[in-house]
Amino acid sequence: MTNPDFYSRDRPDDGDLPEDRPRGGGPEDSPKRGHRLILILFIALVVIVLIGTILIF
């Protein structure tokens, strides 16, 4: 028994489902502000730690 035979036995004849997450981009798929804010905060933290270690030595 091949894989297609095995998996097709319990599927209905009209087993094609619509995509739950359609492909393609649109205006609603633009980068969110939160990601950019977290990146800026992370970079600021790294800079503060680097400056602190330089000032200690």
All heavy atoms as atom14 arrays in JSON, in Angstrom:
{
  "sequence": "MTNPDFYSRDRPDDGDLPEDRPRGGGPEDSPKRGHRLILILFIALVVIVLIGTILIF",
  "atom14_mask": [
    [1, 1, 1, 1, 1, 1, 1, 1, 0, 0, 0, 0, 0, 0],
    [1, 1, 1, 1, 1, 1, 1, 0, 0, 0, 0, 0, 0, 0],
    [1, 1, 1, 1, 1, 1, 1, 1, 0, 0, 0, 0, 0, 0],
    [1, 1, 1, 1, 1, 1, 1, 0, 0, 0, 0, 0, 0, 0],
    [1, 1, 1, 1, 1, 1, 1, 1, 0, 0, 0, 0, 0, 0],
    [1, 1, 1, 1, 1, 1, 1, 1, 1, 1, 1, 0, 0, 0],
    [1, 1, 1, 1, 1, 1, 1, 1, 1, 1, 1, 1, 0, 0],
    [1, 1, 1, 1, 1, 1, 0, 0, 0, 0, 0, 0, 0, 0],
    [1, 1, 1, 1, 1, 1, 1, 1, 1, 1, 1, 0, 0, 0],
    [1, 1, 1, 1, 1, 1, 1, 1, 0, 0, 0, 0, 0, 0],
    [1, 1, 1, 1, 1, 1, 1, 1, 1, 1, 1, 0, 0, 0],
    [1, 1, 1, 1, 1, 1, 1, 0, 0, 0, 0, 0, 0, 0],
    [1, 1, 1, 1, 1, 1, 1, 1, 0, 0, 0, 0, 0, 0],
    [1, 1, 1, 1, 1, 1, 1, 1, 0, 0, 0, 0, 0, 0],
    [1, 1, 1, 1, 0, 0, 0, 0, 0, 0, 0, 0, 0, 0],
    [1, 1, 1, 1, 1, 1, 1, 1, 0, 0, 0, 0, 0, 0],
    [1, 1, 1, 1, 1, 1, 1, 1, 0, 0, 0, 0, 0, 0],
    [1, 1, 1, 1, 1, 1, 1, 0, 0, 0, 0, 0, 0, 0],
    [1, 1, 1, 1, 1, 1, 1, 1, 1, 0, 0, 0, 0, 0],
    [1, 1, 1, 1, 1, 1, 1, 1, 0, 0, 0, 0, 0, 0],
    [1, 1, 1, 1, 1, 1, 1, 1, 1, 1, 1, 0, 0, 0],
    [1, 1, 1, 1, 1, 1, 1, 0, 0, 0, 0, 0, 0, 0],
    [1, 1, 1, 1, 1, 1, 1, 1, 1, 1, 1, 0, 0, 0],
    [1, 1, 1, 1, 0, 0, 0, 0, 0, 0, 0, 0, 0, 0],
    [1, 1, 1, 1, 0, 0, 0, 0, 0, 0, 0, 0, 0, 0],
    [1, 1, 1, 1, 0, 0, 0, 0, 0, 0, 0, 0, 0, 0],
    [1, 1, 1, 1, 1, 1, 1, 0, 0, 0, 0, 0, 0, 0],
    [1, 1, 1, 1, 1, 1, 1, 1, 1, 0, 0, 0, 0, 0],
    [1, 1, 1, 1, 1, 1, 1, 1, 0, 0, 0, 0, 0, 0],
    [1, 1, 1, 1, 1, 1, 0, 0, 0, 0, 0, 0, 0, 0],
    [1, 1, 1, 1, 1, 1, 1, 0, 0, 0, 0, 0, 0, 0],
    [1, 1, 1, 1, 1, 1, 1, 1, 1, 0, 0, 0, 0, 0],
    [1, 1, 1, 1, 1, 1, 1, 1, 1, 1, 1, 0, 0, 0],
    [1, 1, 1, 1, 0, 0, 0, 0, 0, 0, 0, 0, 0, 0],
    [1, 1, 1, 1, 1, 1, 1, 1, 1, 1, 0, 0, 0, 0],
    [1, 1, 1, 1, 1, 1, 1, 1, 1, 1, 1, 0, 0, 0],
    [1, 1, 1, 1, 1, 1, 1, 1, 0, 0, 0, 0, 0, 0],
    [1, 1, 1, 1, 1, 1, 1, 1, 0, 0, 0, 0, 0, 0],
    [1, 1, 1, 1, 1, 1, 1, 1, 0, 0, 0, 0, 0, 0],
    [1, 1, 1, 1, 1, 1, 1, 1, 0, 0, 0, 0, 0, 0],
    [1, 1, 1, 1, 1, 1, 1, 1, 0, 0, 0, 0, 0, 0],
    [1, 1, 1, 1, 1, 1, 1, 1, 1, 1, 1, 0, 0, 0],
    [1, 1, 1, 1, 1, 1, 1, 1, 0, 0, 0, 0, 0, 0],
    [1, 1, 1, 1, 1, 0, 0, 0, 0, 0, 0, 0, 0, 0],
    [1, 1, 1, 1, 1, 1, 1, 1, 0, 0, 0, 0, 0, 0],
    [1, 1, 1, 1, 1, 1, 1, 0, 0, 0, 0, 0, 0, 0],
    [1, 1, 1, 1, 1, 1, 1, 0, 0, 0, 0, 0, 0, 0],
    [1, 1, 1, 1, 1, 1, 1, 1, 0, 0, 0, 0, 0, 0],
    [1, 1, 1, 1, 1, 1, 1, 0, 0, 0, 0, 0, 0, 0],
    [1, 1, 1, 1, 1, 1, 1, 1, 0, 0, 0, 0, 0, 0],
    [1, 1, 1, 1, 1, 1, 1, 1, 0, 0, 0, 0, 0, 0],
    [1, 1, 1, 1, 0, 0, 0, 0, 0, 0, 0, 0, 0, 0],
    [1, 1, 1, 1, 1, 1, 1, 0, 0, 0, 0, 0, 0, 0],
    [1, 1, 1, 1, 1, 1, 1, 1, 0, 0, 0, 0, 0, 0],
    [1, 1, 1, 1, 1, 1, 1, 1, 0, 0, 0, 0, 0, 0],
    [1, 1, 1, 1, 1, 1, 1, 1, 0, 0, 0, 0, 0, 0],
    [1, 1, 1, 1, 1, 1, 1, 1, 1, 1, 1, 0, 0, 0]
  ],
  "atom14_positions": [
    [[0.85, -1.18, 0.0], [0.0, 0.0, 0.0], [0.9, 1.25, 0.0], [1.77, 1.39, 0.83], [-0.9, -0.03, 1.23], [-1.82, 1.14, 1.3], [-2.92, 1.14, 2.74], [-3.86, -0.32, 2.5], [0.0, 0.0, 0.0], [0.0, 0.0, 0.0], [0.0, 0.0, 0.0], [0.0, 0.0, 0.0], [0.0, 0.0, 0.0], [0.0, 0.0, 0.0]],
    [[0.67, 2.14, -0.93], [1.47, 3.35, -1.03], [0.88, 4.45, -0.15], [-0.26, 4.35, 0.33], [1.54, 3.84, -2.48], [0.23, 4.17, -2.91], [2.12, 2.77, -3.4], [0.0, 0.0, 0.0], [0.0, 0.0, 0.0], [0.0, 0.0, 0.0], [0.0, 0.0, 0.0], [0.0, 0.0, 0.0], [0.0, 0.0, 0.0], [0.0, 0.0, 0.0]],
    [[1.63, 5.49, 0.07], [1.17, 6.59, 0.92], [-0.12, 7.23, 0.43], [-1.02, 7.47, 1.22], [2.26, 7.64, 1.06], [3.29, 7.25, 2.1], [3.05, 6.37, 2.92], [4.43, 7.9, 2.04], [0.0, 0.0, 0.0], [0.0, 0.0, 0.0], [0.0, 0.0, 0.0], [0.0, 0.0, 0.0], [0.0, 0.0, 0.0], [0.0, 0.0, 0.0]],
    [[-0.26, 7.55, -0.86], [-1.53, 8.15, -1.3], [-2.72, 7.24, -1.06], [-3.8, 7.7, -0.68], [-1.31, 8.41, -2.79], [0.16, 8.52, -2.96], [0.75, 7.59, -1.94], [0.0, 0.0, 0.0], [0.0, 0.0, 0.0], [0.0, 0.0, 0.0], [0.0, 0.0, 0.0], [0.0, 0.0, 0.0], [0.0, 0.0, 0.0], [0.0, 0.0, 0.0]],
    [[-2.54, 5.94, -1.24], [-3.65, 5.01, -0.99], [-4.02, 4.99, 0.49], [-5.19, 4.98, 0.87], [-3.28, 3.6, -1.43], [-3.11, 3.49, -2.93], [-3.7, 4.33, -3.66], [-2.39, 2.58, -3.37], [0.0, 0.0, 0.0], [0.0, 0.0, 0.0], [0.0, 0.0, 0.0], [0.0, 0.0, 0.0], [0.0, 0.0, 0.0], [0.0, 0.0, 0.0]],
    [[-3.0, 4.97, 1.32], [-3.24, 4.91, 2.76], [-3.98, 6.14, 3.27], [-4.94, 6.05, 4.02], [-1.9, 4.77, 3.49], [-2.03, 4.75, 4.98], [-2.45, 3.61, 5.64], [-1.73, 5.88, 5.73], [-2.57, 3.59, 7.02], [-1.85, 5.86, 7.1], [-2.27, 4.71, 7.75], [0.0, 0.0, 0.0], [0.0, 0.0, 0.0], [0.0, 0.0, 0.0]],
    [[-3.52, 7.32, 2.85], [-4.12, 8.55, 3.35], [-5.45, 8.9, 2.68], [-6.24, 9.65, 3.22], [-3.15, 9.72, 3.2], [-1.98, 9.62, 4.15], [-0.7, 9.4, 3.68], [-2.17, 9.71, 5.51], [0.37, 9.3, 4.55], [-1.11, 9.61, 6.39], [0.15, 9.4, 5.91], [1.19, 9.29, 6.78], [0.0, 0.0, 0.0], [0.0, 0.0, 0.0]],
    [[-5.7, 8.37, 1.51], [-6.94, 8.73, 0.82], [-8.13, 7.89, 1.28], [-9.27, 8.23, 0.98], [-6.76, 8.59, -0.68], [-6.55, 7.23, -1.02], [0.0, 0.0, 0.0], [0.0, 0.0, 0.0], [0.0, 0.0, 0.0], [0.0, 0.0, 0.0], [0.0, 0.0, 0.0], [0.0, 0.0, 0.0], [0.0, 0.0, 0.0], [0.0, 0.0, 0.0]],
    [[-7.91, 6.83, 2.03], [-9.02, 5.96, 2.42], [-10.02, 6.65, 3.34], [-11.21, 6.42, 3.24], [-8.49, 4.71, 3.12], [-7.74, 3.81, 2.2], [-7.39, 2.51, 2.84], [-7.12, 2.63, 4.28], [-6.71, 1.65, 5.04], [-6.49, 0.47, 4.51], [-6.49, 1.83, 6.32], [0.0, 0.0, 0.0], [0.0, 0.0, 0.0], [0.0, 0.0, 0.0]],
    [[-9.54, 7.5, 4.24], [-10.46, 8.13, 5.2], [-10.82, 9.57, 4.82], [-11.41, 10.29, 5.61], [-9.88, 8.09, 6.6], [-8.57, 8.83, 6.72], [-8.0, 9.17, 5.68], [-8.12, 9.07, 7.85], [0.0, 0.0, 0.0], [0.0, 0.0, 0.0], [0.0, 0.0, 0.0], [0.0, 0.0, 0.0], [0.0, 0.0, 0.0], [0.0, 0.0, 0.0]],
    [[-10.46, 10.01, 3.64], [-10.79, 11.37, 3.21], [-12.08, 11.37, 2.4], [-12.33, 10.45, 1.62], [-9.67, 11.96, 2.37], [-8.44, 12.26, 3.18], [-7.46, 13.02, 2.37], [-6.27, 13.27, 3.16], [-5.12, 13.65, 2.67], [-5.0, 13.85, 1.38], [-4.11, 13.85, 3.47], [0.0, 0.0, 0.0], [0.0, 0.0, 0.0], [0.0, 0.0, 0.0]],
    [[-12.87, 12.43, 2.54], [-14.07, 12.53, 1.7], [-13.69, 12.83, 0.24], [-12.57, 13.24, -0.05], [-14.85, 13.7, 2.32], [-13.83, 14.49, 3.06], [-12.78, 13.53, 3.5], [0.0, 0.0, 0.0], [0.0, 0.0, 0.0], [0.0, 0.0, 0.0], [0.0, 0.0, 0.0], [0.0, 0.0, 0.0], [0.0, 0.0, 0.0], [0.0, 0.0, 0.0]],
    [[-14.65, 12.65, -0.66], [-14.37, 12.89, -2.07], [-14.05, 14.35, -2.36], [-13.25, 14.66, -3.23], [-15.58, 12.47, -2.92], [-15.76, 10.96, -2.9], [-14.77, 10.24, -2.68], [-16.91, 10.51, -3.09], [0.0, 0.0, 0.0], [0.0, 0.0, 0.0], [0.0, 0.0, 0.0], [0.0, 0.0, 0.0], [0.0, 0.0, 0.0], [0.0, 0.0, 0.0]],
    [[-14.69, 15.26, -1.61], [-14.42, 16.69, -1.79], [-13.54, 17.19, -0.64], [-13.88, 18.12, 0.06], [-15.71, 17.49, -1.89], [-16.58, 17.33, -0.66], [-16.35, 16.38, 0.11], [-17.45, 18.18, -0.45], [0.0, 0.0, 0.0], [0.0, 0.0, 0.0], [0.0, 0.0, 0.0], [0.0, 0.0, 0.0], [0.0, 0.0, 0.0], [0.0, 0.0, 0.0]],
    [[-12.39, 16.58, -0.48], [-11.52, 16.84, 0.68], [-10.67, 18.09, 0.59], [-9.86, 18.34, 1.48], [0.0, 0.0, 0.0], [0.0, 0.0, 0.0], [0.0, 0.0, 0.0], [0.0, 0.0, 0.0], [0.0, 0.0, 0.0], [0.0, 0.0, 0.0], [0.0, 0.0, 0.0], [0.0, 0.0, 0.0], [0.0, 0.0, 0.0], [0.0, 0.0, 0.0]],
    [[-10.8, 18.86, -0.49], [-10.0, 20.08, -0.6], [-10.57, 21.15, 0.33], [-11.74, 21.51, 0.24], [-10.0, 20.61, -2.03], [-9.23, 19.7, -2.97], [-8.35, 18.98, -2.48], [-9.53, 19.73, -4.18], [0.0, 0.0, 0.0], [0.0, 0.0, 0.0], [0.0, 0.0, 0.0], [0.0, 0.0, 0.0], [0.0, 0.0, 0.0], [0.0, 0.0, 0.0]],
    [[-9.72, 21.65, 1.21], [-10.13, 22.69, 2.15], [-9.59, 24.03, 1.69], [-8.5, 24.12, 1.13], [-9.59, 22.37, 3.55], [-10.08, 21.07, 4.17], [-9.34, 20.83, 5.47], [-11.57, 21.14, 4.41], [0.0, 0.0, 0.0], [0.0, 0.0, 0.0], [0.0, 0.0, 0.0], [0.0, 0.0, 0.0], [0.0, 0.0, 0.0], [0.0, 0.0, 0.0]],
    [[-10.33, 25.11, 1.95], [-9.78, 26.43, 1.63], [-8.62, 26.74, 2.58], [-8.57, 26.25, 3.7], [-10.96, 27.37, 1.87], [-11.84, 26.64, 2.83], [-11.66, 25.19, 2.54], [0.0, 0.0, 0.0], [0.0, 0.0, 0.0], [0.0, 0.0, 0.0], [0.0, 0.0, 0.0], [0.0, 0.0, 0.0], [0.0, 0.0, 0.0], [0.0, 0.0, 0.0]],
    [[-7.7, 27.54, 2.11], [-6.55, 27.9, 2.94], [-7.01, 28.73, 4.12], [-7.79, 29.68, 3.96], [-5.54, 28.7, 2.12], [-4.76, 27.85, 1.14], [-3.55, 28.58, 0.61], [-2.81, 29.16, 1.43], [-3.37, 28.59, -0.6], [0.0, 0.0, 0.0], [0.0, 0.0, 0.0], [0.0, 0.0, 0.0], [0.0, 0.0, 0.0], [0.0, 0.0, 0.0]],
    [[-6.53, 28.39, 5.3], [-6.89, 29.17, 6.47], [-6.02, 30.42, 6.6], [-6.37, 31.37, 7.28], [-6.81, 28.33, 7.74], [-5.44, 27.74, 7.96], [-4.67, 27.68, 6.99], [-5.16, 27.32, 9.09], [0.0, 0.0, 0.0], [0.0, 0.0, 0.0], [0.0, 0.0, 0.0], [0.0, 0.0, 0.0], [0.0, 0.0, 0.0], [0.0, 0.0, 0.0]],
    [[-4.86, 30.39, 5.95], [-3.99, 31.56, 5.92], [-3.59, 31.81, 4.47], [-2.57, 31.32, 4.0], [-2.74, 31.32, 6.77], [-3.06, 31.22, 8.25], [-1.82, 31.01, 9.05], [-1.31, 29.67, 8.76], [-0.11, 29.24, 9.1], [0.71, 30.04, 9.71], [0.27, 28.02, 8.82], [0.0, 0.0, 0.0], [0.0, 0.0, 0.0], [0.0, 0.0, 0.0]],
    [[-4.39, 32.57, 3.72], [-4.1, 32.77, 2.3], [-2.73, 33.4, 2.08], [-2.27, 34.2, 2.88], [-5.21, 33.71, 1.83], [-6.28, 33.59, 2.85], [-5.6, 33.24, 4.13], [0.0, 0.0, 0.0], [0.0, 0.0, 0.0], [0.0, 0.0, 0.0], [0.0, 0.0, 0.0], [0.0, 0.0, 0.0], [0.0, 0.0, 0.0], [0.0, 0.0, 0.0]],
    [[-2.12, 33.02, 1.0], [-0.8, 33.55, 0.66], [-0.94, 34.91, 0.01], [-1.99, 35.29, -0.46], [-0.09, 32.59, -0.28], [0.14, 31.27, 0.37], [0.87, 30.33, -0.57], [0.87, 29.02, 0.05], [0.45, 27.92, -0.53], [-0.01, 27.97, -1.74], [0.48, 26.78, 0.11], [0.0, 0.0, 0.0], [0.0, 0.0, 0.0], [0.0, 0.0, 0.0]],
    [[0.15, 35.6, -0.03], [0.16, 36.91, -0.68], [0.15, 38.02, 0.35], [-0.24, 37.84, 1.49], [0.0, 0.0, 0.0], [0.0, 0.0, 0.0], [0.0, 0.0, 0.0], [0.0, 0.0, 0.0], [0.0, 0.0, 0.0], [0.0, 0.0, 0.0], [0.0, 0.0, 0.0], [0.0, 0.0, 0.0], [0.0, 0.0, 0.0], [0.0, 0.0, 0.0]],
    [[0.61, 39.15, -0.05], [0.69, 40.28, 0.86], [-0.34, 41.32, 0.53], [-0.87, 41.38, -0.56], [0.0, 0.0, 0.0], [0.0, 0.0, 0.0], [0.0, 0.0, 0.0], [0.0, 0.0, 0.0], [0.0, 0.0, 0.0], [0.0, 0.0, 0.0], [0.0, 0.0, 0.0], [0.0, 0.0, 0.0], [0.0, 0.0, 0.0], [0.0, 0.0, 0.0]],
    [[-0.62, 42.09, 1.49], [-1.56, 43.17, 1.29], [-1.28, 44.27, 2.3], [-0.33, 44.19, 3.06], [0.0, 0.0, 0.0], [0.0, 0.0, 0.0], [0.0, 0.0, 0.0], [0.0, 0.0, 0.0], [0.0, 0.0, 0.0], [0.0, 0.0, 0.0], [0.0, 0.0, 0.0], [0.0, 0.0, 0.0], [0.0, 0.0, 0.0], [0.0, 0.0, 0.0]],
    [[-2.11, 45.27, 2.31], [-1.87, 46.37, 3.25], [-1.92, 45.91, 4.71], [-1.25, 46.46, 5.55], [-3.01, 47.35, 2.97], [-3.66, 46.9, 1.72], [-3.23, 45.49, 1.46], [0.0, 0.0, 0.0], [0.0, 0.0, 0.0], [0.0, 0.0, 0.0], [0.0, 0.0, 0.0], [0.0, 0.0, 0.0], [0.0, 0.0, 0.0], [0.0, 0.0, 0.0]],
    [[-2.71, 44.87, 5.0], [-2.82, 44.42, 6.38], [-1.61, 43.6, 6.82], [-1.46, 43.3, 7.99], [-4.09, 43.6, 6.58], [-4.12, 42.28, 5.83], [-4.56, 42.4, 4.39], [-4.96, 43.48, 3.97], [-4.49, 41.39, 3.68], [0.0, 0.0, 0.0], [0.0, 0.0, 0.0], [0.0, 0.0, 0.0], [0.0, 0.0, 0.0], [0.0, 0.0, 0.0]],
    [[-0.73, 43.23, 5.88], [0.44, 42.43, 6.21], [1.69, 43.28, 6.44], [2.79, 42.75, 6.46], [0.72, 41.42, 5.09], [-0.35, 40.34, 5.03], [-1.04, 40.15, 6.04], [-0.49, 39.71, 3.98], [0.0, 0.0, 0.0], [0.0, 0.0, 0.0], [0.0, 0.0, 0.0], [0.0, 0.0, 0.0], [0.0, 0.0, 0.0], [0.0, 0.0, 0.0]],
    [[1.54, 44.57, 6.61], [2.7, 45.43, 6.8], [3.32, 45.16, 8.17], [2.65, 44.7, 9.08], [2.3, 46.9, 6.68], [1.39, 47.22, 7.71], [0.0, 0.0, 0.0], [0.0, 0.0, 0.0], [0.0, 0.0, 0.0], [0.0, 0.0, 0.0], [0.0, 0.0, 0.0], [0.0, 0.0, 0.0], [0.0, 0.0, 0.0], [0.0, 0.0, 0.0]],
    [[4.62, 45.44, 8.33], [5.26, 45.21, 9.62], [4.59, 46.01, 10.73], [4.19, 47.16, 10.54], [6.69, 45.68, 9.41], [6.88, 45.8, 7.95], [5.54, 45.95, 7.33], [0.0, 0.0, 0.0], [0.0, 0.0, 0.0], [0.0, 0.0, 0.0], [0.0, 0.0, 0.0], [0.0, 0.0, 0.0], [0.0, 0.0, 0.0], [0.0, 0.0, 0.0]],
    [[4.5, 45.39, 11.86], [3.84, 46.04, 12.99], [4.82, 46.95, 13.73], [6.02, 46.75, 13.71], [3.29, 44.99, 13.95], [2.35, 44.0, 13.31], [1.06, 44.68, 12.88], [0.06, 43.71, 12.35], [0.01, 43.56, 10.96], [0.0, 0.0, 0.0], [0.0, 0.0, 0.0], [0.0, 0.0, 0.0], [0.0, 0.0, 0.0], [0.0, 0.0, 0.0]],
    [[4.29, 47.94, 14.41], [5.12, 48.9, 15.13], [5.81, 48.23, 16.32], [6.91, 48.6, 16.69], [4.24, 50.06, 15.61], [5.01, 51.14, 16.33], [4.1, 52.31, 16.67], [4.82, 53.27, 17.44], [4.71, 53.42, 18.75], [3.9, 52.65, 19.42], [5.42, 54.33, 19.39], [0.0, 0.0, 0.0], [0.0, 0.0, 0.0], [0.0, 0.0, 0.0]],
    [[5.18, 47.23, 16.91], [5.73, 46.58, 18.08], [7.05, 45.89, 17.81], [7.95, 45.92, 18.64], [0.0, 0.0, 0.0], [0.0, 0.0, 0.0], [0.0, 0.0, 0.0], [0.0, 0.0, 0.0], [0.0, 0.0, 0.0], [0.0, 0.0, 0.0], [0.0, 0.0, 0.0], [0.0, 0.0, 0.0], [0.0, 0.0, 0.0], [0.0, 0.0, 0.0]],
    [[7.2, 45.28, 16.64], [8.46, 44.62, 16.31], [9.59, 45.63, 16.23], [10.7, 45.37, 16.7], [8.34, 43.87, 15.0], [7.35, 42.75, 15.05], [6.57, 42.41, 13.99], [7.01, 41.9, 16.05], [5.8, 41.4, 14.33], [6.05, 41.08, 15.57], [0.0, 0.0, 0.0], [0.0, 0.0, 0.0], [0.0, 0.0, 0.0], [0.0, 0.0, 0.0]],
    [[9.32, 46.75, 15.62], [10.33, 47.78, 15.48], [10.71, 48.35, 16.85], [11.88, 48.59, 17.13], [9.79, 48.89, 14.57], [10.86, 49.72, 13.94], [10.28, 50.67, 12.9], [9.67, 49.92, 11.8], [8.56, 50.29, 11.18], [7.93, 51.36, 11.55], [8.07, 49.56, 10.21], [0.0, 0.0, 0.0], [0.0, 0.0, 0.0], [0.0, 0.0, 0.0]],
    [[9.73, 48.53, 17.71], [9.98, 49.06, 19.05], [10.84, 48.1, 19.87], [11.78, 48.52, 20.55], [8.65, 49.32, 19.77], [8.73, 49.88, 21.18], [9.38, 51.25, 21.17], [7.35, 49.94, 21.79], [0.0, 0.0, 0.0], [0.0, 0.0, 0.0], [0.0, 0.0, 0.0], [0.0, 0.0, 0.0], [0.0, 0.0, 0.0], [0.0, 0.0, 0.0]],
    [[10.56, 46.82, 19.79], [11.36, 45.83, 20.52], [12.79, 45.82, 20.0], [13.75, 45.73, 20.78], [10.71, 44.44, 20.41], [9.41, 44.42, 21.2], [11.65, 43.35, 20.9], [8.59, 43.17, 21.06], [0.0, 0.0, 0.0], [0.0, 0.0, 0.0], [0.0, 0.0, 0.0], [0.0, 0.0, 0.0], [0.0, 0.0, 0.0], [0.0, 0.0, 0.0]],
    [[12.97, 45.92, 18.7], [14.31, 45.96, 18.13], [15.08, 47.18, 18.62], [16.25, 47.09, 19.0], [14.24, 45.95, 16.6], [15.57, 46.02, 15.86], [16.4, 44.78, 16.16], [15.34, 46.18, 14.38], [0.0, 0.0, 0.0], [0.0, 0.0, 0.0], [0.0, 0.0, 0.0], [0.0, 0.0, 0.0], [0.0, 0.0, 0.0], [0.0, 0.0, 0.0]],
    [[14.44, 48.33, 18.64], [15.09, 49.56, 19.12], [15.46, 49.43, 20.59], [16.56, 49.81, 21.0], [14.18, 50.78, 18.86], [14.1, 51.05, 17.36], [14.68, 52.01, 19.6], [13.05, 52.07, 16.98], [0.0, 0.0, 0.0], [0.0, 0.0, 0.0], [0.0, 0.0, 0.0], [0.0, 0.0, 0.0], [0.0, 0.0, 0.0], [0.0, 0.0, 0.0]],
    [[14.57, 48.88, 21.4], [14.87, 48.7, 22.82], [16.02, 47.72, 23.03], [16.89, 47.94, 23.89], [13.62, 48.21, 23.57], [12.51, 49.24, 23.74], [11.29, 48.59, 24.37], [12.98, 50.41, 24.57], [0.0, 0.0, 0.0], [0.0, 0.0, 0.0], [0.0, 0.0, 0.0], [0.0, 0.0, 0.0], [0.0, 0.0, 0.0], [0.0, 0.0, 0.0]],
    [[16.08, 46.67, 22.25], [17.16, 45.7, 22.36], [18.5, 46.34, 21.99], [19.5, 46.15, 22.69], [16.89, 44.49, 21.47], [17.99, 43.48, 21.47], [18.17, 42.66, 22.56], [18.85, 43.36, 20.39], [19.2, 41.73, 22.58], [19.87, 42.44, 20.39], [20.05, 41.61, 21.49], [0.0, 0.0, 0.0], [0.0, 0.0, 0.0], [0.0, 0.0, 0.0]],
    [[18.52, 47.1, 20.91], [19.76, 47.78, 20.5], [20.19, 48.78, 21.55], [21.38, 48.88, 21.89], [19.58, 48.44, 19.12], [19.43, 47.35, 18.05], [20.73, 49.37, 18.78], [19.05, 47.87, 16.68], [0.0, 0.0, 0.0], [0.0, 0.0, 0.0], [0.0, 0.0, 0.0], [0.0, 0.0, 0.0], [0.0, 0.0, 0.0], [0.0, 0.0, 0.0]],
    [[19.23, 49.52, 22.14], [19.57, 50.48, 23.19], [20.15, 49.75, 24.4], [21.12, 50.23, 25.01], [18.33, 51.27, 23.59], [0.0, 0.0, 0.0], [0.0, 0.0, 0.0], [0.0, 0.0, 0.0], [0.0, 0.0, 0.0], [0.0, 0.0, 0.0], [0.0, 0.0, 0.0], [0.0, 0.0, 0.0], [0.0, 0.0, 0.0], [0.0, 0.0, 0.0]],
    [[19.61, 48.61, 24.77], [20.12, 47.85, 25.9], [21.55, 47.38, 25.63], [22.42, 47.47, 26.51], [19.21, 46.66, 26.17], [19.64, 45.75, 27.31], [19.52, 46.48, 28.64], [18.81, 44.49, 27.31], [0.0, 0.0, 0.0], [0.0, 0.0, 0.0], [0.0, 0.0, 0.0], [0.0, 0.0, 0.0], [0.0, 0.0, 0.0], [0.0, 0.0, 0.0]],
    [[21.8, 46.9, 24.42], [23.15, 46.46, 24.07], [24.13, 47.62, 24.13], [25.24, 47.49, 24.67], [23.16, 45.79, 22.67], [24.57, 45.57, 22.17], [22.39, 44.49, 22.71], [0.0, 0.0, 0.0], [0.0, 0.0, 0.0], [0.0, 0.0, 0.0], [0.0, 0.0, 0.0], [0.0, 0.0, 0.0], [0.0, 0.0, 0.0], [0.0, 0.0, 0.0]],
    [[23.74, 48.78, 23.64], [24.62, 49.95, 23.68], [24.88, 50.37, 25.12], [26.03, 50.68, 25.49], [24.0, 51.11, 22.86], [24.72, 52.41, 23.11], [24.0, 50.76, 21.38], [0.0, 0.0, 0.0], [0.0, 0.0, 0.0], [0.0, 0.0, 0.0], [0.0, 0.0, 0.0], [0.0, 0.0, 0.0], [0.0, 0.0, 0.0], [0.0, 0.0, 0.0]],
    [[23.88, 50.35, 25.97], [24.05, 50.73, 27.37], [25.0, 49.76, 28.07], [25.89, 50.17, 28.82], [22.69, 50.79, 28.09], [21.9, 51.99, 27.59], [22.86, 50.85, 29.6], [20.46, 52.03, 28.06], [0.0, 0.0, 0.0], [0.0, 0.0, 0.0], [0.0, 0.0, 0.0], [0.0, 0.0, 0.0], [0.0, 0.0, 0.0], [0.0, 0.0, 0.0]],
    [[24.86, 48.46, 27.8], [25.75, 47.48, 28.41], [27.17, 47.66, 27.91], [28.12, 47.61, 28.7], [25.24, 46.03, 28.12], [26.28, 45.0, 28.49], [23.94, 45.78, 28.85], [0.0, 0.0, 0.0], [0.0, 0.0, 0.0], [0.0, 0.0, 0.0], [0.0, 0.0, 0.0], [0.0, 0.0, 0.0], [0.0, 0.0, 0.0], [0.0, 0.0, 0.0]],
    [[27.34, 47.91, 26.63], [28.7, 48.13, 26.09], [29.34, 49.38, 26.69], [30.51, 49.37, 27.05], [28.65, 48.22, 24.57], [28.39, 46.91, 23.83], [28.25, 47.17, 22.33], [29.51, 45.92, 24.08], [0.0, 0.0, 0.0], [0.0, 0.0, 0.0], [0.0, 0.0, 0.0], [0.0, 0.0, 0.0], [0.0, 0.0, 0.0], [0.0, 0.0, 0.0]],
    [[28.61, 50.45, 26.79], [29.13, 51.68, 27.38], [29.47, 51.45, 28.85], [30.51, 51.91, 29.35], [28.15, 52.85, 27.2], [28.08, 53.24, 25.73], [28.55, 54.05, 28.05], [27.04, 54.29, 25.4], [0.0, 0.0, 0.0], [0.0, 0.0, 0.0], [0.0, 0.0, 0.0], [0.0, 0.0, 0.0], [0.0, 0.0, 0.0], [0.0, 0.0, 0.0]],
    [[28.63, 50.71, 29.55], [28.9, 50.42, 30.96], [30.16, 49.6, 31.14], [30.94, 49.85, 32.06], [0.0, 0.0, 0.0], [0.0, 0.0, 0.0], [0.0, 0.0, 0.0], [0.0, 0.0, 0.0], [0.0, 0.0, 0.0], [0.0, 0.0, 0.0], [0.0, 0.0, 0.0], [0.0, 0.0, 0.0], [0.0, 0.0, 0.0], [0.0, 0.0, 0.0]],
    [[30.38, 48.61, 30.28], [31.59, 47.8, 30.42], [32.84, 48.6, 30.05], [33.9, 48.4, 30.62], [31.51, 46.53, 29.54], [31.27, 46.9, 28.2], [30.42, 45.63, 30.04], [0.0, 0.0, 0.0], [0.0, 0.0, 0.0], [0.0, 0.0, 0.0], [0.0, 0.0, 0.0], [0.0, 0.0, 0.0], [0.0, 0.0, 0.0], [0.0, 0.0, 0.0]],
    [[32.72, 49.53, 29.12], [33.87, 50.36, 28.73], [34.21, 51.31, 29.89], [35.38, 51.53, 30.21], [33.57, 51.13, 27.44], [33.53, 50.16, 26.26], [34.62, 52.22, 27.19], [33.07, 50.78, 24.95], [0.0, 0.0, 0.0], [0.0, 0.0, 0.0], [0.0, 0.0, 0.0], [0.0, 0.0, 0.0], [0.0, 0.0, 0.0], [0.0, 0.0, 0.0]],
    [[33.21, 51.88, 30.55], [33.45, 52.82, 31.63], [34.02, 52.13, 32.87], [34.74, 52.77, 33.64], [32.15, 53.55, 31.99], [31.63, 54.54, 30.94], [30.31, 55.15, 31.4], [32.65, 55.61, 30.66], [0.0, 0.0, 0.0], [0.0, 0.0, 0.0], [0.0, 0.0, 0.0], [0.0, 0.0, 0.0], [0.0, 0.0, 0.0], [0.0, 0.0, 0.0]],
    [[33.69, 50.86, 33.06], [34.23, 50.14, 34.22], [35.73, 49.93, 34.07], [36.48, 50.05, 35.04], [33.51, 48.78, 34.4], [32.07, 49.04, 34.86], [34.22, 47.9, 35.39], [31.22, 47.79, 34.95], [0.0, 0.0, 0.0], [0.0, 0.0, 0.0], [0.0, 0.0, 0.0], [0.0, 0.0, 0.0], [0.0, 0.0, 0.0], [0.0, 0.0, 0.0]],
    [[36.19, 49.62, 32.87], [37.61, 49.35, 32.67], [38.3, 50.58, 32.27], [38.7, 51.34, 31.89], [37.82, 48.26, 31.61], [37.3, 46.94, 32.06], [36.18, 46.36, 31.49], [37.92, 46.26, 33.1], [35.7, 45.15, 31.9], [37.44, 45.03, 33.51], [36.34, 44.46, 32.92], [0.0, 0.0, 0.0], [0.0, 0.0, 0.0], [0.0, 0.0, 0.0]]
  ]
}
